[in-house]
Amino acid sequence: MKPALLILAGTCGVLAACGQSDGNATNQASANVAEPKKPAYCFFKDEEMKGWAASRDKAGNVTVKGKAHVKDPRYNAILGAPTITGSTAQISPTIAPNGGYEAPGDWWDVKAEIPSSATVTSVTVTCGAKTVAQLSVPVKS
């Protein structure tokens, strides 16, 4: 075969492939659809969580406090990352590796400030799919 004919045949093949769809656009579009968020695992029984309260600090941000009981001394209780949707914030207790000290009676004081929460008027404390506390927070005037 002549070199010019090979180049022409190769160019035709490349151009023909450019117009074909392999379904990538469809796959990309379906991959961008957000799946519903699955609730995190709850490490606590109902009786192992208590004393939930929410208040507003001087900057207008919401602070959530409570207590959680952890039987295993290798772990301590903390509050996970909060999420804000409109005027409602959601936060959940979870566990983290213990840094070498223990809480009296294995009851951990948990506290977290929710940043950028000046417009939040209610906080939902959840554990897994269960609502543990529904707290209202007055807006700072």
Protein Blocks (a to p, Z undefined) as FASTA:
>chain_A
ZZklmmmmmmmmmmmmmmpcehlmmmmmmmmpccdddddddfbdfklgghiacdddfkop
acdddddddfblkbccdddddddehjaccddddddddehiacehhiacdddddehilmpc
bdcddehjbcfbdcdddddZZ
